[in-house]
């Protein structure tokens, strides 16, 4: 299975740090945030990783290279000219690199100990499998809900930014900027999105304050 790390966001809420550094390269415990993902993906059997880049995106290939340092192959989906295509738009542009099978997508700005699964299979007719988490302070109402193993368009839990997708979810989506949530909601109405609740460590590193809090926590932990 291939994996995609979404790393093209502006990181506006993380300013001024992201005025000079793309958010995925900000350091967590002395290591760039995106490297935590790459190391975990490599450890769990992934060998092909796609990373989309936009804001200060040239810095990411300079820092990571072709992935050989971690025993993986990294290819880049370059959105610098477009200025970022949002989540669904970024995935659509990267589809030729992701192939015809189910693939994993993870937001580059989350920190988690979730175990990525390189053998996750979607049930017949299912277009996506989402990992939901208990609501953090900054998103108290949540995004989606679980009805048994189906994800439904109610507010209960927070979408973690980790999901397994069929390329069929993106069929007919035109090239250009587009968000992922409307696609998922349309598929939910047809009962084609499954999910699970993950209650382990998960943090959205969206602001300098959250980044500082995580670094302090990791310093105390280790």
Long-range contacts (C-beta under 8 A, 24 or more apart in sequence): 1-46, 1-101, 1-102, 1-103, 1-104, 1-118, 1-119, 1-120, 2-46, 2-48, 2-49, 2-50, 2-97, 2-98, 2-99, 2-101, 2-103, 2-104, 3-41, 3-46, 3-48, 3-49, 3-50, 3-103, 3-104, 3-105, 3-106, 3-116, 4-49, 4-50, 4-51, 4-52, 4-77, 4-91, 4-94, 4-98, 4-103, 4-104, 4-105, 4-106, 5-34, 5-37, 5-38, 5-49, 5-50, 5-51, 5-52, 5-105, 5-106, 5-107, 5-108, 6-52, 6-87, 6-90, 6-105, 6-106, 6-107, 6-108, 6-161, 7-34, 7-51, 7-52, 7-53, 7-57, 7-60, 7-108, 8-52, 8-53, 8-54, 8-55, 8-57, 8-79, 8-84, 8-85, 8-90, 9-54, 9-55, 9-84, 9-108, 9-109, 10-54, 10-55, 10-84, 11-55, 11-109, 13-206, 13-207, 14-205, 14-206, 14-207, 14-208, 14-211, 17-208, 17-211, 18-55, 18-56, 20-56, 21-56, 21-59, 22-53, 22-55, 22-56, 22-57, 22-59, 22-60, 23-55, 23-108, 23-109, 23-205, 24-60, 24-108, 24-109, 25-59, 25-60, 25-63, 26-205, 26-211, 27-215, 28-111, 28-205, 28-211, 28-214, 28-215, 28-218, 29-214, 29-215, 29-218, 29-219, 29-222, 32-63, 33-108, 33-109, 33-111, 33-205, 34-60, 34-64, 34-108, 35-64, 36-111, 37-106, 37-108, 38-64, 38-67, 38-70, 38-72, 38-74, 39-70, 40-116, 41-72, 41-116, 42-70, 42-71, 42-72, 44-115, 44-116, 44-117, 44-118, 45-118, 45-119, 46-72, 46-104, 46-116, 46-118, 47-71, 47-72, 47-73, 48-72, 48-73, 48-75, 49-73, 49-74, 49-75, 50-74, 50-75, 50-76, 50-77, 50-94, 50-97, 50-98, 51-75, 51-76, 51-77, 51-108, 52-76, 52-77, 52-78, 52-79, 52-85, 52-90, 52-93, 52-94, 53-77, 53-78, 53-79, 53-80, 54-79, 54-80, 54-82, 54-83, 54-84, 54-85, 55-83, 55-84, 82-177, 84-177, 85-176, 85-177, 85-178, 86-177, 86-178, 86-179, 86-180, 87-179, 87-180, 88-170, 88-173, 88-178, 88-179, 88-180, 88-182, 88-183, 89-173, 89-175, 89-176, 89-177, 89-178, 91-165, 91-170, 91-180, 92-170, 92-173, 92-174, 92-175, 92-178, 93-175, 95-167, 95-170, 98-167, 99-167, 100-167, 101-167, 102-164, 102-165, 102-166, 103-164, 103-165, 103-167, 104-162, 104-163, 104-164, 104-165, 105-162, 105-163, 105-164, 105-165, 106-161, 106-162, 107-160, 107-161, 107-162, 107-204, 109-161, 109-204, 109-205, 109-206, 110-160, 110-161, 110-162, 110-202, 110-203, 110-204, 110-205, 111-201, 111-202, 111-203, 111-205, 111-214, 112-160, 112-162, 112-198, 112-200, 112-201, 112-202, 112-203, 113-200, 113-201, 113-202, 114-160, 114-162, 114-198, 114-200, 114-201, 114-202, 116-162, 117-164, 120-164, 122-164, 122-166, 122-194, 123-194, 125-192, 126-166, 126-192, 126-193, 126-194, 127-165, 127-166, 127-168, 127-169, 127-187, 127-192, 127-193, 128-163, 128-164, 128-165, 128-166, 128-169, 128-184, 128-187, 128-192, 128-193, 128-194, 129-163, 129-164, 129-193, 129-194, 129-195, 129-196, 130-159, 130-160, 130-162, 130-163, 130-184, 130-193, 130-194, 130-195, 130-196, 131-159, 131-160, 131-162, 131-163, 131-195, 131-196, 131-198, 132-156, 132-157, 132-158, 132-159, 132-160, 132-195, 132-196, 132-197, 132-198, 133-157, 133-158, 133-160, 133-197, 133-198, 133-199, 133-202, 134-158, 134-197, 134-199, 136-203, 136-204, 138-204, 138-206, 139-204, 143-181, 144-184, 144-188, 144-195, 146-195, 146-196, 146-197, 149-194, 149-195, 149-196, 150-188, 150-191, 150-193, 150-194, 150-195, 151-184, 151-188, 151-193, 151-194, 151-195, 152-188, 153-185, 153-188, 153-189, 157-197, 160-198, 160-202, 161-204, 162-198
